[in-house]
Amino acid sequence: MSREVWSAAQALAVAFTLVANLSRGFPLVSLAALAVAGLLYRAWTKAGRPRGIRNVAAEAEIE
């Protein structure tokens, strides 16, 4: 499975979970999960959007 397909499947799973939680009456839990996802995305973009653990280790050695 390609990375794009895998990423899309993961995004779909997260979206489904958020919608399911909102529909069941757990909006605070859903919003907290969304906030955590936002913080992780921000950390990822600040790190230069590394593509994988192999690249992260290589980039850390360069710096």
N, C-alpha and C positions, 0 to 999 in steps of 0.2 A: 504494500500500500504506500503510495507516495506521501510526502510530507503535507502537501496541500490538502489531500483527501483526509488524512489523519487530523489535521488542524481543523478542518471543516466539521468533521465528526465530533471532535471535542467541543467546538463552539456550539454545535447543535445540542449536545448533551447538557452543557451549562445553561443554554437558553431554555431548554425543556425543564430543567430543575427549577430555574427561577420562576417560570410561568406556573409550574405545578405548585410551588410553595405559595405564590401569590394567590392562586385560586383556592387553596386550602385554608387561607386565613393566617398565614405566617409571613406577612409582608416585612416585618422587622428582620427576620432571619434572612429573607431574600435580599433585602437591602444591605445587610451586613456582609453577605457573600459577595454582592456586587462591589461593595467598598473594598473588600480584601482583593478581589480581582483587579480593581483599579489600581490599588497600591502595588500589586505585583507587576502589572503592566508598566507602571511608572518606573519601577526599579529596573525592569527589563530594558526599557528605552534609555534610561540613564546609563546603563552598562553597554550601550552601543548595539543592542539587539543581537546578542551572541546566538549562534546557530546550534550549538551543542556543547556538551561537556568537553569534547576533545578541543574545540576551538577556544573555549574559555580557558582551559589550562595553557594552551599555546599563547594566547594573548596575555595571560598573567605573567608568563615567563619573559615575554618581550618587554613589558613595562618594568 
